[in-house]
């Protein structure tokens, strides 16, 4: 699998060659895209155990200028992608 980022003045697009069939591949591509979009932030991936015992893969964005570090759980996004939604349209 390889990835290509196309940028113009208003948007960036992610193109992947090969199917992202694993969570690891999917999360790596998402992380790299966010790192390119927000180079001043620290982007990390880590498993998080929820209250119900379920472990989800979290992508955390830390911006040192602000006291914020939102975490996005990628599991449902990966399921949307596997059901045919394009990576650029995963919401």
N, C-alpha and C positions, 0 to 999 in steps of 0.2 A: 504494500500500500504506500502510495506517496500522496503528497498534497501540494496544491498550488494555490497561492493567494493572488487574486487579481484586485488591484486597487485603482480607483480613479478619484477624482476630487470629492465625490460625495458618498461613496460606498466602498466596501470591500466584499469580495465574494470568496467562498471557500470551494475549491474543486478537489475531489478526491479521486484517485485512480485505484480501483479495487474496492471491494465491498468492505465496509467497516463492520465486521461480523462479531467483534468482541467489544465488551465494555472498555477494555484497556485501549484499544485502537480508537474508539469513538471519543473517549475522554481525553486522550492525548491530542487529537485533532482540535477539539473544542478548546482545550487549554492553550495550545499554540496560537489559535486565532485570537483569543482574548489577550494573550501576552502581546501580540502585535498591535491590537487595538488600544491597549492600555499599558504602554511600556513603563510608565512611572509607578505601576502597581505590582505588588507581589501576588502571583497566582499560584495556588496550591491545590492538590488533590489529596483527599484522605477519606478513609471509611469512617462513618459516624454511626454509632449504635443509638437507635431511637428508643423511646420509653417502652415500646411494645416488643423490644428485642430484635427488631428488624435492623439490619445493617444496610445503609445506603452510601453511595459514593458521593461525597460533597466536593464541590469546586468552590473555594473561598477566594474572594478578591479583597486584598488589603491595600488601602490607600493611606499612606503615612500622613497625608495632609489632614485627614479627617478621622474621627474616632468611629470608623465604620469598618466592618468586615463581613459583608453578606456572604452567605453560603447557599449555593444552588445545588440541589440534589439531582444528579444527572440520570438516575435510573429511569424515570418516566420519559425523559427526553430520548433516551436510547430506545425505549420501547416504541415511541412514535416513529423514530427513524427506521427501525426494523419493520414497521408496518407500512413503509413506503413513503413517508414524509421526507422531503429533501433536507439535507443538513442545514441549508440556509433557511428553511421554513420551520424548523423545529422550534416550537414555542412552549 
